Structure formats: C-alpha cells, structure tokens
C-alpha cells in the first residue's frame, strides 16, 4: 500500500458581513478555498490554520469542522 495523504480545505467566514475568504494563485483563472496537505503528525486544526496563513496571509481561529471524508484510491497515490 502507498502512503496515506490527508488534505485540509478551509472555509473562512467573517461574521460581521458574512463574506468568505478565497485565494487566487498567480496565473490562475479562478478563486479557491485555502487548503493543502496535512503534514505527518500534524493535527487537522493546526494544518487548516497553517495553510490559511501560508496561502492567504490571514491568521484564523478554527471554530468547527464541517465535514471529514475519506476517499480510498487504488489507482494512484494522487489527491483528488
């Protein structure tokens, strides 16, 4: 069996005006939610906070989890 990858995707909502945080990578045509790979031994909440800071430059405080899902893949070790 190949390595197991974990991925965090962060939905940030500002309460005062109900706006959501999205990022646009250089050269990209779209906007995305901040997210990335969870490092080995890293807690999911810390990964979400770290990825949001790295990608959007915004320090957040995680207040809840919307969904946790595991999707096994036998054809490759790529994330989807």
ABEGO torsion letter per residue (X at the ends): XBBBBBBBBBBBBBAAAGBBBBBBBBGBABBBBBEEBBBBGBBAAAAAAAAAAAAAGBBBBBAEBABBBBBBBAABABBX
